Amino acid sequence: MKTRKSRFSTLLLAALLLAGAGAEAQTPDQPLTLSNALKYALEHQTDIRKAKLDMENSNYQIEEVKSRALPQITGTGGLTYNPILQLSAVPGDLAGQPGTTLLIPFGQKWIASSVISLSQNIFDKSVFTGLKAAKTTREYYQVLGKLTDEQVIEQVANNYYQLLVQRQKLAVIDSTIVNSTKVLDVISGLYKNGLAKKIDVDRTRVNISNLQAQRQQVLNAVQIQENTLKFFMGMKISEPIQVPAASFEAIQPNAAILSETPVVTNMTDYQLLKTQEKLLHFQKESMKAAAFPTLSLNGNYGYQGLGNTFPIGKGPSQNINWFDYANVGLTLRIPIFTGFGNRARIRQADIEVKKIQEDLNKQELSLHLAYENAKAQLVNALTTLRNQQENVELAKEVYFNTRNNYDQGLAPLTDLLDAENSLTTAQNNYSTALLDYRLAEIQVIKTQGKLTTLLN
């Protein structure tokens, strides 16, 4: 029976392992779209994780402040040995020896004690102010976490589009090399038949060699850009990614976003400063609270043992006496004069509030400036993109016409190579213009406070 169970367990384990391996093999690397890249970054990026830890830590800060409003209970214990008891001078009259002074030791060799103390704040304005400030601190870290999300989204989106454009430039060069290789094959055939010159073959080969060198440079740029994207995503550099090829037709310029004017007071940067302003107000209130009286309840309960031997046991036979004691009281603390130190601290806190109000005014102007500049940049990028698109179409037309003329012997090879280089340059310029448009679009979306829409 045990053997059958053992065989069944072995088969089950093997089946699970095979199933796991099969599932792993059937899950190819998913294409890394912009949305997927952003979602990955929001889960794995270091700054995002730190922001989440700050939000978690704010809860503990609130608990710390709350503890000041709860009872504080402490326990203490002590053991003291007095090898030499202090002598006290006593008049001899007490012992029937008038006119003399007696030196009598008071106390016991051994003293043991244990005490439980309780303290409870009844009124302390700084505690209530601290609770409000702690809750605002949590709000501050929440806004800071949102700002961190937006910064990561911006970084990842920018680097993602830069990678797409580099890949597109690589595709353009590859296409040009393929076309040039076909031309070289044709010219080589003509040269063998005595219908073309050797210099034409050499020129074409040099052109292909230059394109291959250029391709290696762009390929290196692609690798560097991939690594940079992984870094901003919080991904291991050694982990492979599969980025789909960019499609120019799929990227349609959108000027409609320029019609949406942002509300500056709803921007995360502005809200962060507003939260800081609230915290500084609470800081000022806490300074004022130091001038208010405080009232607290205090209580102690202790148990003490005295004797000339080590305090173990109890009673006259052991020469040890144990007894308990307790006290309860109220403590009222009234600040009367602090040398004007608290007044100076309040005024310093007030200056900090006024400074951050100036920062708010500056931030509002800065956000308006960023939006207007982003709009201007996007309009310029749209114009450049349309011009480069028309330039690509014109370069294609020139190239095909020149190649047709060359095939018919109506144009020299130099014209064909020039037309080919012009087409490659026009396509690369269009790729650069497309990148500039995408980056400008991200800036407009950022200044409108809608970077999270890129996740969709």
DRENSESE-54745 format. One record per residue (C-alpha): x negated, y, z negated. Coordinates in Angstrom, 3 decimals. Last residue first. Layout:
N
+----------+----------+----------+
!        u !        v !        w !
+----------+----------+----------+
!        X !        Y !        Z !
...
+----------+----------+----------+
This chain:
456
+----------+----------+----------+
!        u !        v !        w !
+----------+----------+----------+
!    5.022 !   53.248 !   20.494 !
!    1.933 !   53.954 !   18.372 !
!    1.247 !   57.120 !   20.350 !
!    4.326 !   58.658 !   18.677 !
!    2.266 !   58.775 !   15.456 !
!    0.378 !   61.755 !   16.894 !
!    3.500 !   63.894 !   16.668 !
!    2.448 !   66.893 !   14.552 !
!    2.921 !   69.352 !   17.414 !
!   -0.751 !   70.342 !   17.243 !
!   -1.635 !   66.650 !   17.572 !
!    0.631 !   66.129 !   20.590 !
!   -1.040 !   69.108 !   22.268 !
!   -4.492 !   67.752 !   21.395 !
!   -3.587 !   64.305 !   22.723 !
!   -2.443 !   65.872 !   26.008 !
!   -5.750 !   67.708 !   26.317 !
!   -7.611 !   64.423 !   25.873 !
!   -5.398 !   62.745 !   28.471 !
!   -5.842 !   65.603 !   30.955 !
!   -9.611 !   65.661 !   30.500 !
!   -9.690 !   61.896 !   31.056 !
!   -7.659 !   62.263 !   34.256 !
!   -9.988 !   65.011 !   35.433 !
!  -12.954 !   62.713 !   34.820 !
!  -11.293 !   59.925 !   36.805 !
!  -10.487 !   62.378 !   39.593 !
!  -14.113 !   63.469 !   39.655 !
!  -15.108 !   59.820 !   39.915 !
!  -12.757 !   59.341 !   42.867 !
!  -14.055 !   62.485 !   44.578 !
!  -17.684 !   61.426 !   44.037 !
!  -17.010 !   57.984 !   45.505 !
!  -15.215 !   59.532 !   48.488 !
!  -18.051 !   61.998 !   49.070 !
!  -20.576 !   59.171 !   48.913 !
!  -18.655 !   57.247 !   51.590 !
!  -18.295 !   60.305 !   53.778 !
!  -22.028 !   60.987 !   53.508 !
!  -22.811 !   57.374 !   54.339 !
!  -20.533 !   57.497 !   57.397 !
!  -21.980 !   60.805 !   58.568 !
!  -25.504 !   59.456 !   58.266 !
!  -24.533 !   56.355 !   60.246 !
!  -23.932 !   58.501 !   63.328 !
!  -20.459 !   59.187 !   64.732 !
!  -18.799 !   58.338 !   68.090 !
!  -20.127 !   54.781 !   68.380 !
!  -16.664 !   53.230 !   68.168 !
!  -17.385 !   51.709 !   64.751 !
!  -18.807 !   55.058 !   63.677 !
!  -15.644 !   56.878 !   64.757 !
!  -13.522 !   54.437 !   62.770 !
!  -15.839 !   54.845 !   59.794 !
!  -15.587 !   58.616 !   60.057 !
!  -11.778 !   58.494 !   60.240 !
!  -11.627 !   56.109 !   57.267 !
!  -13.982 !   58.286 !   55.211 !
!  -12.302 !   61.589 !   56.089 !
!   -8.866 !   60.211 !   55.168 !
!  -10.164 !   58.808 !   51.914 !
!  -11.848 !   62.133 !   51.086 !
!   -8.552 !   63.959 !   51.731 !
!   -6.626 !   61.616 !   49.456 !
!   -9.287 !   61.987 !   46.757 !
!   -9.218 !   65.790 !   47.077 !
!   -5.445 !   65.830 !   46.678 !
!   -5.841 !   63.902 !   43.438 !
!   -8.633 !   66.229 !   42.378 !
!   -6.389 !   69.259 !   42.894 !
!   -3.534 !   67.645 !   40.969 !
!   -5.867 !   66.769 !   38.073 !
!   -7.395 !   70.247 !   38.007 !
!   -3.956 !   71.851 !   37.734 !
!   -2.865 !   69.424 !   35.019 !
!   -6.111 !   69.963 !   33.108 !
!   -5.621 !   73.753 !   33.230 !
!   -2.078 !   73.413 !   31.893 !
!   -3.349 !   71.022 !   29.195 !
!   -6.124 !   73.388 !   28.135 !
!   -3.728 !   76.327 !   27.924 !
!   -1.325 !   74.290 !   25.802 !
!   -4.149 !   73.069 !   23.562 !
!   -5.330 !   76.657 !   23.086 !
!   -1.814 !   77.788 !   22.125 !
!   -1.422 !   74.874 !   19.709 !
!   -4.839 !   75.350 !   18.104 !
!   -4.206 !   79.069 !   17.636 !
!   -0.850 !   78.439 !   15.960 !
!   -2.522 !   75.889 !   13.674 !
!   -5.325 !   78.325 !   12.827 !
!   -2.890 !   81.146 !   12.044 !
!   -1.022 !   78.900 !    9.615 !
!   -4.287 !   77.662 !    8.145 !
!   -5.466 !   81.233 !    7.543 !
!   -2.272 !   82.103 !    5.692 !
!   -2.542 !   78.893 !    3.677 !
!   -6.195 !   79.610 !    2.883 !
!   -5.170 !   83.026 !    1.557 !
!   -2.676 !   81.259 !   -0.693 !
!   -5.539 !   78.955 !   -1.704 !
!   -7.522 !   81.961 !   -2.907 !
!   -4.602 !   83.405 !   -4.874 !
!   -4.159 !   80.133 !   -6.748 !
!   -7.883 !   79.946 !   -7.502 !
!   -7.783 !   83.521 !   -8.864 !
!   -4.933 !   82.515 !  -11.192 !
!   -7.010 !   79.611 !  -12.511 !
!   -9.838 !   82.043 !  -13.306 !
!   -7.364 !   84.311 !  -15.081 !
!   -6.124 !   81.410 !  -17.198 !
!   -9.701 !   80.430 !  -18.070 !
!  -10.496 !   83.985 !  -19.158 !
!   -7.405 !   84.062 !  -21.383 !
!   -8.495 !   80.755 !  -22.905 !
!  -11.911 !   82.151 !  -23.781 !
!  -10.530 !   85.327 !  -25.381 !
!  -12.564 !   84.507 !  -28.529 !
!  -10.275 !   81.601 !  -29.334 !
!   -8.010 !   83.290 !  -31.875 !
!   -4.873 !   81.909 !  -33.485 !
!   -4.287 !   78.448 !  -32.029 !
!   -1.630 !   76.761 !  -34.197 !
!   -2.043 !   73.069 !  -34.987 !
!    0.684 !   71.404 !  -37.004 !
!   -0.131 !   67.970 !  -38.400 !
!    2.601 !   65.930 !  -40.008 !
!    1.948 !   63.240 !  -42.604 !
!    2.261 !   59.615 !  -43.634 !
!    0.035 !   57.794 !  -46.114 !
!   -0.582 !   54.195 !  -47.111 !
!   -2.558 !   52.173 !  -49.660 !
!   -3.397 !   48.550 !  -50.293 !
!   -5.254 !   46.852 !  -53.115 !
!   -7.892 !   44.157 !  -53.559 !
!   -9.986 !   43.684 !  -56.697 !
!  -12.914 !   41.251 !  -56.737 !
!  -14.577 !   39.873 !  -59.900 !
!  -13.630 !   36.383 !  -58.683 !
!  -12.028 !   35.552 !  -62.029 !
!  -10.507 !   39.008 !  -62.133 !
!   -8.536 !   38.423 !  -58.921 !
!   -9.175 !   37.949 !  -55.190 !
!  -11.328 !   35.897 !  -52.885 !
!  -14.264 !   36.896 !  -50.755 !
!  -15.634 !   40.404 !  -51.254 !
!  -19.374 !   39.615 !  -51.701 !
!  -20.030 !   40.245 !  -55.370 !
!  -19.916 !   43.419 !  -57.441 !
!  -16.360 !   44.099 !  -56.379 !
!  -13.990 !   46.279 !  -54.370 !
!  -11.437 !   45.280 !  -51.701 !
!   -9.409 !   47.648 !  -49.544 !
!   -6.249 !   47.407 !  -47.455 !
!   -5.143 !   50.358 !  -45.379 !
!   -2.061 !   51.925 !  -43.834 !
!   -2.359 !   55.250 !  -42.087 !
!    0.181 !   57.616 !  -40.541 !
!    0.080 !   60.740 !  -38.410 !
!    2.900 !   62.649 !  -36.698 !
!    1.926 !   65.422 !  -34.295 !
!    2.837 !   69.045 !  -33.669 !
!    1.079 !   71.312 !  -31.216 !
!    1.210 !   75.096 !  -31.098 !
!    0.989 !   76.814 !  -27.692 !
!   -2.146 !   78.616 !  -26.468 !
!   -3.500 !   75.492 !  -24.726 !
!   -0.288 !   75.383 !  -22.703 !
!   -1.444 !   78.493 !  -20.809 !
!   -4.451 !   76.621 !  -19.476 !
!   -2.185 !   73.701 !  -18.534 !
!    0.054 !   76.134 !  -16.655 !
!   -2.921 !   77.374 !  -14.604 !
!   -3.834 !   73.805 !  -13.679 !
!   -0.186 !   73.224 !  -12.815 !
!   -0.319 !   76.155 !  -10.411 !
!   -3.557 !   74.738 !   -8.971 !
!   -1.808 !   71.434 !   -8.329 !
!    1.044 !   73.204 !   -6.560 !
!   -1.444 !   75.020 !   -4.323 !
!   -3.133 !   71.729 !   -3.506 !
!    0.249 !   70.415 !   -2.393 !
!    0.696 !   73.443 !   -0.158 !
!   -2.787 !   72.857 !    1.273 !
!   -1.878 !   69.284 !    2.192 !
!    1.427 !   70.446 !    3.676 !
!   -0.437 !   72.781 !    6.020 !
!   -2.758 !   70.056 !    7.304 !
!    0.199 !   67.664 !    7.640 !
!    2.168 !   70.042 !    9.827 !
!    5.755 !   70.724 !    8.703 !
!    5.032 !   74.358 !    7.825 !
!    3.679 !   74.880 !   11.341 !
!    6.913 !   73.970 !   13.090 !
!    5.728 !   72.969 !   16.564 !
!    7.066 !   74.393 !   19.834 !
!    8.276 !   71.658 !   22.181 !
!    8.324 !   73.008 !   25.746 !
!    4.722 !   71.973 !   26.410 !
!    5.736 !   68.311 !   26.119 !
!    7.544 !   68.638 !   29.438 !
!    4.256 !   68.935 !   31.346 !
!    3.902 !   65.163 !   31.647 !
!    1.211 !   63.818 !   33.940 !
!    1.980 !   60.255 !   35.056 !
!   -0.439 !   57.520 !   34.146 !
!    0.892 !   54.317 !   35.708 !
!   -0.218 !   55.339 !   39.207 !
!   -3.768 !   55.850 !   38.013 !
!   -3.883 !   52.324 !   36.644 !
!   -6.520 !   51.702 !   34.020 !
!   -7.831 !   48.160 !   33.747 !
!   -6.730 !   46.231 !   30.689 !
!   -9.085 !   46.212 !   27.689 !
!  -10.044 !   42.746 !   26.477 !
!  -12.042 !   42.884 !   23.273 !
!  -14.913 !   40.754 !   22.008 !
!  -15.968 !   40.845 !   18.327 !
!  -19.669 !   41.619 !   17.904 !
!  -19.000 !   45.244 !   16.932 !
!  -16.710 !   44.114 !   14.120 !
!  -13.509 !   46.155 !   14.151 !
!  -12.758 !   49.230 !   12.037 !
!  -10.933 !   50.846 !   14.950 !
!  -13.378 !   53.758 !   15.046 !
!  -16.271 !   51.309 !   15.259 !
!  -14.546 !   49.157 !   17.881 !
!  -14.070 !   52.238 !   20.080 !
!  -17.742 !   53.150 !   19.740 !
!  -18.772 !   49.613 !   20.696 !
!  -16.555 !   49.741 !   23.781 !
!  -17.980 !   53.157 !   24.692 !
!  -21.532 !   51.832 !   24.485 !
!  -20.642 !   48.866 !   26.680 !
!  -18.888 !   51.092 !   29.231 !
!  -21.857 !   53.485 !   29.319 !
!  -24.164 !   50.542 !   30.024 !
!  -21.917 !   49.488 !   32.901 !
!  -21.964 !   53.091 !   34.166 !
!  -25.758 !   53.068 !   34.234 !
!  -25.879 !   49.643 !   35.875 !
!  -23.396 !   50.796 !   38.507 !
!  -25.589 !   53.782 !   39.355 !
!  -28.491 !   51.428 !   39.969 !
!  -26.224 !   49.262 !   42.124 !
!  -25.058 !   52.324 !   44.049 !
!  -28.630 !   53.376 !   44.697 !
!  -29.456 !   49.903 !   46.001 !
!  -26.383 !   49.994 !   48.236 !
!  -27.501 !   53.342 !   49.713 !
!  -31.018 !   52.034 !   50.211 !
!  -29.592 !   49.004 !   52.037 !
!  -27.499 !   51.247 !   54.267 !
!  -30.489 !   53.412 !   55.095 !
!  -32.592 !   50.356 !   55.912 !
!  -30.001 !   48.928 !   58.304 !
!  -29.617 !   52.264 !   60.051 !
!  -33.406 !   52.603 !   60.273 !
!  -33.524 !   49.232 !   62.036 !
!  -31.499 !   50.666 !   64.915 !
!  -28.303 !   49.230 !   66.272 !
!  -27.108 !   47.437 !   69.433 !
!  -30.104 !   45.106 !   69.838 !
!  -28.075 !   41.984 !   69.064 !
!  -29.851 !   41.483 !   65.749 !
!  -29.239 !   45.165 !   64.974 !
!  -25.517 !   44.810 !   65.680 !
!  -25.297 !   41.923 !   63.240 !
!  -27.245 !   43.847 !   60.622 !
!  -24.964 !   46.852 !   61.168 !
!  -21.842 !   44.734 !   60.586 !
!  -23.253 !   43.051 !   57.484 !
!  -24.401 !   46.418 !   56.132 !
!  -20.911 !   47.866 !   56.659 !
!  -19.426 !   44.965 !   54.698 !
!  -21.986 !   45.554 !   51.927 !
!  -21.059 !   49.226 !   51.863 !
!  -17.386 !   48.342 !   51.391 !
!  -18.162 !   45.943 !   48.529 !
!  -20.553 !   48.464 !   46.936 !
!  -17.855 !   51.160 !   47.148 !
!  -15.326 !   48.902 !   45.453 !
!  -17.793 !   48.124 !   42.674 !
!  -18.536 !   51.849 !   42.270 !
!  -14.834 !   52.659 !   41.972 !
!  -14.284 !   49.819 !   39.489 !
!  -17.138 !   51.119 !   37.321 !
!  -15.607 !   54.595 !   37.408 !
!  -12.336 !   53.048 !   36.275 !
!  -14.090 !   51.282 !   33.414 !
!  -15.604 !   54.584 !   32.312 !
!  -12.148 !   56.161 !   32.515 !
!  -10.579 !   53.432 !   30.399 !
!  -13.356 !   53.706 !   27.803 !
!  -12.853 !   57.457 !   27.498 !
!   -9.125 !   56.822 !   27.121 !
!   -9.753 !   54.454 !   24.190 !
!  -12.271 !   56.839 !   22.617 !
!   -9.753 !   59.673 !   22.518 !
!   -6.951 !   57.409 !   21.283 !
!   -9.133 !   55.917 !   18.518 !
!  -10.269 !   59.307 !   17.232 !
!   -6.786 !   60.858 !   17.336 !
!   -5.163 !   57.870 !   15.634 !
!   -7.869 !   57.917 !   12.947 !
!   -7.256 !   61.605 !   12.274 !
!   -3.496 !   61.068 !   12.146 !
!   -3.798 !   58.214 !    9.662 !
!   -6.152 !   60.303 !    7.501 !
!   -3.584 !   63.118 !    7.471 !
!   -0.910 !   60.673 !    6.313 !
!   -3.203 !   59.422 !    3.556 !
!   -3.886 !   63.018 !    2.504 !
!   -0.124 !   63.610 !    2.305 !
!    0.253 !   60.539 !    0.080 !
!   -2.826 !   61.550 !   -1.924 !
!   -1.282 !   64.961 !   -2.634 !
!    2.070 !   63.422 !   -3.605 !
!    0.245 !   61.234 !   -6.144 !
!   -1.490 !   64.351 !   -7.460 !
!    1.915 !   66.051 !   -7.700 !
!    3.023 !   63.256 !  -10.014 !
!   -0.112 !   63.781 !  -12.117 !
!    0.499 !   67.543 !  -12.285 !
!    4.026 !   67.042 !  -13.596 !
!    2.760 !   64.623 !  -16.256 !
!   -0.080 !   67.000 !  -17.192 !
!    2.384 !   69.824 !  -17.799 !
!    4.326 !   67.573 !  -20.165 !
!    1.141 !   66.662 !  -22.042 !
!   -0.109 !   70.285 !  -22.143 !
!    3.099 !   71.339 !  -23.897 !
!    2.339 !   69.173 !  -26.912 !
!    5.251 !   68.483 !  -29.246 !
!    5.865 !   65.288 !  -31.188 !
!    2.566 !   63.614 !  -30.360 !
!    2.304 !   60.329 !  -32.238 !
!   -0.700 !   59.097 !  -34.214 !
!   -0.926 !   55.746 !  -35.966 !
!   -3.791 !   54.355 !  -38.032 !
!   -4.348 !   50.770 !  -39.169 !
!   -7.060 !   50.398 !  -41.815 !
!   -9.276 !   47.565 !  -43.040 !
!  -11.646 !   47.878 !  -45.984 !
!  -14.425 !   46.050 !  -47.796 !
!  -16.559 !   47.620 !  -50.550 !
!  -19.372 !   45.720 !  -52.319 !
!  -21.683 !   46.912 !  -55.080 !
!  -18.884 !   48.698 !  -56.878 !
!  -18.383 !   52.296 !  -57.960 !
!  -19.726 !   54.524 !  -60.718 !
!  -23.171 !   54.262 !  -62.311 !
!  -23.415 !   56.041 !  -65.684 !
!  -26.021 !   58.585 !  -66.660 !
!  -25.180 !   59.721 !  -70.181 !
!  -25.777 !   63.173 !  -71.489 !
!  -26.289 !   63.754 !  -75.182 !
!  -24.998 !   66.246 !  -77.757 !
!  -22.271 !   63.955 !  -78.992 !
!  -22.829 !   60.234 !  -78.719 !
!  -19.407 !   58.700 !  -79.331 !
!  -19.062 !   57.471 !  -75.747 !
!  -16.998 !   60.376 !  -74.412 !
!  -19.058 !   62.796 !  -76.463 !
!  -22.105 !   61.647 !  -74.477 !
!  -21.118 !   63.982 !  -71.635 !
!  -21.201 !   62.186 !  -68.232 !
!  -23.852 !   62.551 !  -65.491 !
!  -23.131 !   60.344 !  -62.477 !
!  -25.458 !   57.670 !  -61.158 !
!  -25.242 !   56.482 !  -57.541 !
!  -25.132 !   52.752 !  -57.148 !
!  -28.225 !   51.050 !  -55.764 !
!  -27.719 !   47.996 !  -53.538 !
!  -24.466 !   49.482 !  -52.217 !
!  -23.003 !   47.116 !  -49.609 !
!  -20.336 !   48.392 !  -47.215 !
!  -17.931 !   46.417 !  -45.022 !
!  -15.624 !   48.155 !  -42.575 !
!  -12.540 !   47.637 !  -40.480 !
!  -10.677 !   49.850 !  -38.060 !
!   -7.392 !   49.538 !  -36.207 !
!   -5.996 !   52.082 !  -33.792 !
!   -2.489 !   52.966 !  -32.705 !
!   -1.718 !   55.872 !  -30.381 !
!    2.020 !   56.336 !  -29.903 !
!    3.092 !   57.413 !  -26.397 !
!    3.003 !   60.924 !  -24.911 !
!   -0.738 !   60.786 !  -24.202 !
!   -0.225 !   57.436 !  -22.475 !
!    1.867 !   59.174 !  -19.830 !
!   -1.259 !   60.978 !  -18.622 !
!   -3.090 !   57.686 !  -18.080 !
!   -0.054 !   56.105 !  -16.420 !
!    0.055 !   59.000 !  -13.968 !
!   -3.632 !   58.487 !  -13.171 !
!   -2.929 !   54.795 !  -12.656 !
!   -0.308 !   55.632 !  -10.058 !
!   -2.789 !   57.992 !   -8.358 !
!   -5.208 !   55.052 !   -8.013 !
!   -2.831 !   53.283 !   -5.644 !
!   -2.677 !   56.367 !   -3.456 !
!   -6.480 !   56.649 !   -3.557 !
!   -6.766 !   52.964 !   -2.634 !
!   -4.504 !   53.568 !    0.357 !
!   -6.731 !   56.460 !    1.442 !
!   -9.783 !   54.227 !    1.098 !
!   -8.167 !   51.614 !    3.318 !
!   -7.380 !   54.204 !    5.979 !
!  -10.938 !   55.556 !    5.839 !
!  -12.298 !   52.029 !    6.307 !
!  -10.242 !   51.213 !    9.401 !
!   -8.573 !   47.791 !    9.213 !
!   -4.800 !   48.255 !    9.107 !
!   -4.330 !   51.636 !   10.800 !
!   -7.101 !   50.688 !   13.242 !
!   -5.273 !   47.553 !   14.376 !
!   -2.090 !   49.545 !   14.951 !
!   -3.998 !   52.114 !   17.007 !
!   -5.712 !   49.483 !   19.164 !
!   -2.421 !   47.662 !   19.728 !
!   -0.713 !   50.880 !   20.844 !
!   -3.609 !   51.769 !   23.144 !
!   -3.442 !   48.328 !   24.748 !
!   -5.986 !   45.674 !   23.877 !
!   -4.981 !   42.786 !   26.107 !
!   -4.453 !   39.696 !   23.915 !
!   -7.371 !   37.317 !   23.602 !
!   -6.041 !   33.898 !   24.429 !
!   -3.885 !   31.940 !   21.976 !
!   -3.635 !   28.423 !   23.410 !
!   -7.044 !   27.439 !   22.053 !
!   -6.121 !   28.491 !   18.541 !
!   -2.836 !   26.613 !   18.725 !
!   -4.659 !   23.543 !   19.976 !
!   -7.236 !   23.751 !   17.200 !
!   -4.498 !   24.077 !   14.615 !
!   -2.560 !   21.210 !   16.124 !
!   -5.710 !   19.134 !   16.237 !
!   -6.430 !   19.901 !   12.586 !
!   -2.853 !   19.164 !   11.599 !
!   -2.879 !   15.885 !   13.513 !
!   -6.173 !   14.869 !   11.909 !
!   -4.775 !   15.599 !    8.448 !
!   -1.638 !   13.584 !    9.188 !
!   -3.680 !   10.674 !   10.539 !
!   -5.877 !   10.659 !    7.432 !
!   -2.886 !   10.904 !    5.115 !
!   -1.173 !    8.015 !    6.944 !
!   -4.330 !    5.903 !    6.756 !
!   -4.621 !    6.551 !    2.990 !
!   -0.966 !    5.712 !    2.451 !
!   -1.414 !    2.476 !    4.385 !
!   -4.529 !    1.601 !    2.390 !
!   -2.825 !    2.381 !   -0.913 !
!    0.000 !    0.000 !    0.000 !
+----------+----------+----------+
